[in-house]
Amino acid sequence: MTPYCHKVQYYETDRMGVTHHSNYIRWMEEARVDLLEQIGWGYDRMESLGIQSPVMGVECAYKAPTTFGDTVEIRAGIREYRGVHLVVWYEMRRLGDGKVVLEGTSRHCFLDREGKFLRMGRDFPELDRTLKELAEPREP
């Protein structure tokens, strides 16, 4: 997969001139949306088929700060997929020096339009197969 890149904007920084911690969660979402688009299963496609995938949890380990003008390369992948639950991993690096600035995960499930759990293998076998093939367990 091609990494997603994000350039830190001025409004994303705090009074100390560093990126506010909440923005990294947004960047995780940007990278996840990009990852799903790269595999042919963007949110627009999933939602048109009645698939919803809410966030159930997020974990982040902040390693180094970023500041206005930094470009952050975000690698994302599937850590775990079990048909109903999906775990996406993220690694963010500051371009230029390659310093890791964040490692994290987000946990998701798959629901239908009524909020009931989908059985992906039965209901959406193509997406199920794709996610299983991409699953690559990684240490946090």
HUNOR-V600252 format. One record per residue. N is the residue number from 1. SS is DSSP state (A for helix, B for strand, O for the rest). Layout:
((N/SS) (N/SS))
This chain:
((1/O) (2/O) (3/O) (4/B) (5/B) (6/B) (7/B) (8/O) (9/O) (10/A) (11/A) (12/A) (13/B) (14/O) (15/O) (16/O) (17/O) (18/B) (19/B) (20/O) (21/O) (22/A) (23/A) (24/A) (25/A) (26/A) (27/A) (28/A) (29/A) (30/A) (31/A) (32/A) (33/A) (34/A) (35/A) (36/A) (37/A) (38/A) (39/O) (40/O) (41/O) (42/O) (43/A) (44/A) (45/A) (46/A) (47/A) (48/A) (49/O) (50/O) (51/O) (52/B) (53/O) (54/O) (55/B) (56/B) (57/B) (58/B) (59/B) (60/B) (61/B) (62/B) (63/O) (64/O) (65/O) (66/O) (67/B) (68/O) (69/O) (70/O) (71/B) (72/B) (73/B) (74/B) (75/B) (76/B) (77/B) (78/B) (79/B) (80/B) (81/B) (82/O) (83/O) (84/O) (85/B) (86/B) (87/B) (88/B) (89/B) (90/B) (91/B) (92/B) (93/B) (94/B) (95/O) (96/O) (97/O) (98/O) (99/O) (100/B) (101/B) (102/B) (103/B) (104/B) (105/B) (106/B) (107/B) (108/B) (109/B) (110/O) (111/B) (112/O) (113/O) (114/O) (115/O) (116/O) (117/B) (118/O) (119/O) (120/A) (121/A) (122/A) (123/A) (124/O) (125/A) (126/A) (127/A) (128/A) (129/A) (130/A) (131/A) (132/A) (133/A) (134/A) (135/O) (136/O) (137/O) (138/O) (139/O) (140/O))
